[in-house]
Amino acid sequence: MRIAIVTVSDSATLGIRDDTTGPLLKQLALDEFQAEVETALVPDEKLLIESALTDLCDRNDVIITTGGTGLAPRDVTPEATLAVIDKRCGGIETALHVYGLQKTPMAALSRLVVGVRFKTLIVNLPGSKGGVKDGWEVLRPLLPHAVKLIRNEDDGSFHAKMACCLNFNPLFRPPLRHHPRRKTSSRLTDLPTDYATVPYN
């Protein structure tokens, strides 16, 4: 898997502060996938971000940006991403928001976008180390299968395994069904708990 990490930050580009989230994402990707990782640093300029994304799409399966997703006037990473993607991935966006909100209400202020350009998945993450770590927990189980789907290399084995082993990540568990005549609640399906965890997609 080829992954590009793009840090979007005026201050880091000018050398006013160190880029901390880009190196963190790079290390997470290397540790998890032993991936080929490329990095880039760009200022909060919409056209420059668009240019970086389109260039990196030519040689990467996944691009993860960090920074520029908030409400400040210079936060334009989502707009730049929307300008270059062909289709939007609302499910991954929702998963990132839901997981982030479990950690802090400030996650609601993120305007992150996830989408596909040609055969590359582009994901926006916040510019904080906490936001990056939380986002990676959501992305980590999804990226390999997402890349296969985008490449049209899915052979159906993942979904077959998922149908047999529904011990999902807690983030994606189905809602509890309450039985009026019972004092306890149960999941919609009663399944063994010793299956390997399979993320929902």
Salt bridges, closest charged atoms under 4 A:
ASP10 OD2 - ARG74 NE 2.97
GLU38 OE2 - ARG59 NH2 2.79
GLU45 OE2 - ARG74 NH2 2.99
GLU50 OE2 - LYS46 NZ 2.46
ASP55 OD2 - ARG59 NH2 2.99
ASP61 OD1 - ARG2 NH2 3.42
ASP61 OD2 - ARG151 NH2 2.88
GLU79 OE2 - ARG111 NH1 2.63
GLU93 OE2 - ARG88 NE 2.73
ASP134 OD1 - LYS103 NZ 3.08
GLU137 OE1 - ARG140 NH2 3.52
GLU153 OE1 - ARG151 NH1 3.51
